[in-house]
Amino acid sequence: MFGYLQDSLKWIETINPDRNENEFGLNYHGRSIIEKTGAIKLTKLMNAWYLMFLEAPEDIVLTGRFTWKEDDDLQINGSYEKLSFNRNEILDTLKRLIELSTTVESGECIMIYYGI
């Protein structure tokens, strides 16, 4: 699911504590810090995703990355991954993330993302 949301996550202001640099997006394999400004954007984006997934069927199938493999005849065949999710699990996760980012918006705490 992270990969599916990843493009919009690149719009969020973050801090990379390992480089002590301001960035946009989450450090895929490392830490990112989200402060008030980034949390405001994160809340808006997760609310938008929440509203969209609220309209989805109970069993959600999304298109993932394009993958390919070589078959026995040395032909390269490719296709898009099919990602399956339960709508209610996605909505619960998004709701918790919205609650966390809303708390960070107060400016009294930060959110630390530790990578995948």
C-alpha positions in Angstrom: 0.0 0.0 0.0 2.9 2.3 0.8 4.1 2.2 -2.8 0.6 3.0 -4.1 0.5 6.2 -1.9 4.1 7.0 -2.4 3.8 9.7 -5.1 1.5 11.9 -2.9 3.8 11.3 0.1 6.5 13.1 -1.8 4.6 16.3 -1.2 5.1 16.3 2.6 7.8 18.4 4.2 10.1 16.2 6.2 13.5 16.3 7.9 16.1 13.6 7.2 17.9 13.4 10.6 20.7 11.3 9.2 21.7 14.1 6.9 20.2 17.0 8.9 18.4 18.2 5.8 14.9 19.3 5.0 13.4 17.2 2.3 10.1 16.3 0.8 8.7 12.8 1.2 9.6 9.9 3.4 13.0 8.3 3.4 12.1 4.8 2.1 14.8 2.9 4.0 15.7 5.4 6.7 14.2 7.8 9.2 12.2 10.9 8.4 10.8 13.4 10.9 7.5 15.1 10.3 6.9 18.4 12.1 3.9 20.7 12.2 4.0 21.9 8.6 4.5 18.4 7.2 1.7 17.1 9.4 -0.8 19.6 8.1 -0.1 18.4 4.6 -0.1 14.7 5.7 -3.5 15.2 7.4 -5.0 16.7 4.2 -3.6 14.0 2.0 -4.7 11.1 4.2 -8.1 12.6 4.5 -8.3 12.7 0.7 -7.2 9.0 0.5 -9.6 8.1 3.2 -12.6 9.6 1.4 -11.6 7.9 -1.9 -11.2 4.5 -0.3 -14.5 5.0 1.6 -16.1 4.6 -1.9 -14.2 1.4 -2.8 -15.7 -2.1 -2.6 -14.9 -4.2 0.4 -12.2 -6.2 -1.4 -9.9 -3.7 -3.2 -7.6 -4.7 -6.1 -5.1 -2.1 -7.1 -2.5 -2.0 -9.9 1.0 -2.3 -8.6 4.4 -2.1 -10.2 5.3 -3.5 -13.6 7.3 -6.7 -13.3 8.8 -9.0 -15.8 10.4 -12.4 -15.9 12.2 -14.6 -18.4 10.3 -17.9 -19.2 11.8 -21.2 -20.2 12.0 -20.1 -23.9 14.0 -17.0 -22.9 11.1 -14.8 -23.7 10.6 -11.8 -21.4 7.0 -11.5 -20.2 5.8 -8.6 -18.1 2.7 -7.6 -16.3 1.4 -5.3 -13.6 1.2 -6.7 -10.0 -2.3 -7.0 -8.6 -2.4 -5.8 -5.0 -5.3 -7.0 -2.9 -6.5 -5.2 0.3 -9.5 -5.1 2.6 -11.2 -1.7 2.5 -11.9 -1.6 6.3 -8.2 -2.4 7.2 -7.1 0.5 4.9 -9.6 2.9 6.4 -8.6 1.9 9.9 -4.9 2.5 9.1 -5.6 5.8 7.4 -7.8 6.9 10.3 -5.0 6.2 12.8 -2.5 8.1 10.7 -4.9 11.1 10.5 -5.2 11.1 14.2 -1.4 11.0 14.7 -0.8 13.7 12.2 -3.5 15.9 13.7 -1.8 15.6 17.1 1.5 16.6 15.5 -0.2 19.7 13.9 -0.4 21.1 17.5 3.3 21.7 17.3 3.9 20.0 20.7 5.3 16.8 19.2 6.8 15.3 16.1 6.2 12.1 14.1 9.2 9.9 13.3 9.0 7.5 10.4 11.6 4.6 10.6 11.4 3.4 7.0 10.1 0.2 5.6 
